[in-house]
Amino acid sequence: MQTVSRYLLINSVIVYQTGYIGRNSKVYDRRLKIYRGVRNPITFTFKNEDQKRQDISAKTVDSGNYYQFTMIDTESKKAVLTKNLRILDDGSTISTKGNASIEITESDLLELDNKFYEYAIQEIKEDGSTLVTYADTSYVSSGTIELLDGAYPQFRASETITSFTVTTGPLAKTSGAIQAHPGKNNNSALHTVAIYTTGFAGRVKVQGTMVTTSPTDADYFDISNIDITTSDSVVYNNFNGVYQHIRFSYDNTTGNTGTLDKILYRH
């Protein structure tokens, strides 16, 4: 039997509001690690150069004087994520004094590459001006964040299909091949479809193939037919199975001039 330990830790960071005067020096700030597929809570503790927690209970967005976290791409030097800190400090006990937090969510990280980023925390004053805070007592204002994946399942954004230009499909308008990522599914893999229409009535056909590269019309087989009456609403459909590619084909019923605006596909 394998026995594995797991640790319930608080991702806690010390932030200095004033600089070094020769006592209790902190040489460096540790690197933060955040992961895709889960929420990443981070707690910041605000101290002075003597390592004493500071009362920050009044630093709220509502007051107009608050702390703001910014995550910065080290290559482009652009901010990729900005969040206001939520104050945990009630000003009364040592366990809460000087504490504030943020939560980096799954959706915050969707468009970001796995690499190192810098982060900084600034104090926003009531007049709109800003004040620096430090990551250590050597006047270094930024810290380092490493974005990682592979440890947790990740949210995958829906694919949007708006182009139906294939003229040799089973119906009048057909999409190109859409990667179905069979290696990330199992035999009961669930696929979901949302069809957005405007006054459309007709049939939407879902087809699949196990051909890995440049499938032809002859390589596809029917998965399901979705019949839609005149509707301006979103029509949903689910199907199961493992496929290399899928595609969508549709045609209006005779006399109908409505449009199929887009299809959102998830798997």
Summary of the structure (lengths in Angstrom):
residues: 267
radius of gyration: 26.5
end to end distance: 34.9
largest distance: 84.1
contacts: 727
relative contact order: 0.16
helix: 4%
strand: 45%
